[in-house]
Amino acid sequence: MPRPRPRPTGNGRSGLEVLEQMRFEDRLADLPVVILTGVSQVEPAEEESIQKHGAHLLYKRMGYRAVVDRLEQIITKAAAA
């Protein structure tokens, strides 16, 4: 079964396209970004793009507590920078 393509945001772009555009804008370049997905595994090219642009990838399948723990780590690290 083919995987669905990334869904466009309200402006017709996928979340990965928005992430890429954010990294080109100076005021948003260092903003921490978290991608929370319900898919079981993102495509390798998508994961590469997420890593390339310094975003954090979290899966809903991790469960509530694991997602919250990881978010706390991300926030703590960002606040210390």
C-alpha positions in Angstrom: 0.0 0.0 0.0 1.5 3.4 -1.0 2.2 5.8 1.8 0.2 9.0 1.8 2.2 12.1 0.9 2.8 14.7 3.6 -0.4 16.7 4.1 -0.3 20.4 3.2 -0.7 23.0 5.9 -3.3 25.7 5.6 -1.1 27.5 3.1 -0.8 24.5 0.8 2.7 23.5 1.9 3.7 20.4 3.8 5.1 20.7 7.3 8.6 19.8 6.0 8.3 22.6 3.4 7.4 25.0 6.2 10.4 23.8 8.3 12.7 24.3 5.4 11.4 27.8 4.8 11.7 28.6 8.5 15.4 27.8 8.5 16.0 30.4 5.7 14.5 33.2 7.8 17.0 34.7 10.3 14.4 35.3 13.0 13.2 31.7 12.9 16.5 29.9 12.1 17.2 28.8 15.7 13.6 28.3 16.8 13.2 24.8 18.2 10.8 22.7 16.1 9.1 19.5 17.2 7.4 17.3 14.7 4.9 15.0 16.3 3.6 12.3 13.9 1.1 9.5 14.1 2.8 7.4 11.4 4.7 4.3 12.5 7.9 5.4 10.7 8.7 8.4 8.5 10.4 7.9 5.1 14.2 8.0 5.2 14.2 11.2 3.0 11.8 12.8 5.4 13.9 11.9 8.5 17.0 13.2 6.7 15.3 16.5 6.0 14.1 16.8 9.6 17.6 16.1 10.9 19.2 18.4 8.4 17.0 21.3 9.6 17.6 20.6 13.3 14.0 19.6 14.2 13.0 17.0 16.7 11.0 14.0 15.6 8.6 12.4 18.0 6.2 9.6 17.4 2.7 9.4 19.0 3.3 5.7 19.4 6.0 6.5 22.0 3.2 7.2 24.4 2.1 10.3 26.3 4.8 10.1 29.1 7.7 9.5 26.7 6.6 12.4 24.5 6.2 14.7 27.5 9.6 13.6 28.9 11.3 14.3 25.5 9.6 17.7 25.2 10.8 18.6 28.7 14.4 17.7 27.6 14.1 19.8 24.4 12.7 22.8 26.3 15.4 22.6 29.0 18.1 22.4 26.4 16.7 25.4 24.5 16.3 27.5 27.7 19.9 26.8 28.6 21.2 28.0 25.2 
